[in-house]
């Protein structure tokens, strides 16, 4: 039987997907109330333990994608959406969703690079990664990552909400049983 919180999560990721595809952003009015609902739900259903579990989910959902966010690889709405998913479903589910989201994000980015004929991005990433490894992290980061602040033709826009949607749905169907 599907729980009400699962239906709420499906509605959330569908709305986030629609916003991201149409406006290239996921609004706070979608994510922030969901975070509060998730924390309240955890408390209401399972007391302090539920609150702590959903708080851990919130923090893990944000934390796992904090570095890509800091480098411009995803927006703040994407980050808060992952936090909201964690606040609703807890740390084990958001960890699975993040794993699948990263895989889907890579697939979508490779498709976008190939379709837009910007294979130089992959070449630069390879060169930058080698420099980064060979110098112990002292060089190569600027070459490795495309400029997230670029405008126009240099900007490769990949709506990460699509990857979050696909990753969350994959987590439901694959259920890796991370927490036992």
Residue pairs with C-beta under 8 A, 6 or more apart in sequence:
5 41
5 88
5 89
6 172
8 34
8 37
8 88
9 85
9 88
9 89
9 168
12 30
12 34
12 81
12 84
12 85
12 88
13 81
13 85
13 164
13 165
13 168
13 169
14 165
15 30
16 26
16 30
16 31
16 77
16 81
16 161
16 164
16 165
17 161
17 162
17 164
17 165
19 25
19 26
19 27
19 30
19 77
19 161
20 26
20 77
20 78
20 159
20 160
20 161
20 162
21 159
21 161
21 162
24 157
24 159
25 75
25 77
26 75
26 77
26 78
26 80
26 81
26 161
27 77
28 77
28 80
30 77
30 81
30 84
31 77
31 80
31 81
31 83
31 84
32 80
32 84
34 84
34 87
34 88
35 58
35 80
35 83
35 84
35 87
36 87
37 87
37 88
38 54
38 57
38 58
38 84
38 86
38 87
38 88
38 89
39 51
39 54
39 55
39 58
39 87
41 50
41 54
41 88
42 50
42 51
42 52
42 53
42 54
42 55
42 87
42 90
43 50
43 51
43 54
44 50
46 53
53 90
53 91
54 86
54 87
54 88
54 89
54 90
55 87
56 86
56 90
56 91
57 85
57 86
57 87
57 88
57 89
57 90
57 91
57 93
57 94
58 83
58 84
58 86
58 87
59 83
59 86
60 86
60 91
60 94
60 95
60 98
61 82
61 83
61 84
61 85
61 86
61 87
61 94
61 97
61 98
62 79
62 80
62 82
62 83
62 86
64 82
64 94
64 95
64 98
65 74
65 78
65 79
65 82
65 98
66 79
68 74
69 75
69 76
69 78
69 79
71 145
71 148
72 145
72 147
72 148
72 149
73 145
73 148
73 160
74 160
75 160
77 161
78 160
78 161
78 164
81 161
81 164
82 94
82 97
82 98
82 101
82 164
85 93
85 94
85 97
85 164
85 168
86 93
86 94
89 97
90 179
91 179
92 178
92 179
93 171
95 178
96 171
96 174
96 175
96 176
96 178
97 164
97 167
97 168
97 170
97 171
98 167
99 167
99 171
99 176
100 166
100 167
100 168
100 170
100 171
100 174
101 163
101 164
101 166
101 167
101 168
102 163
102 167
103 167
103 170
104 162
104 163
104 166
104 167
104 170
105 158
105 160
105 163
105 167
108 158
108 162
108 163
108 166
109 156
109 158
110 122
112 156
112 158
113 119
113 121
113 122
113 156
116 156
118 156
121 146
121 156
124 143
124 144
124 146
125 144
125 145
127 140
127 143
127 144
128 140
128 141
128 142
128 143
128 144
128 145
129 140
129 144
130 140
131 139
131 140
131 143
131 144
132 139
132 140
132 141
132 144
133 140
134 140
146 154
146 156
147 154
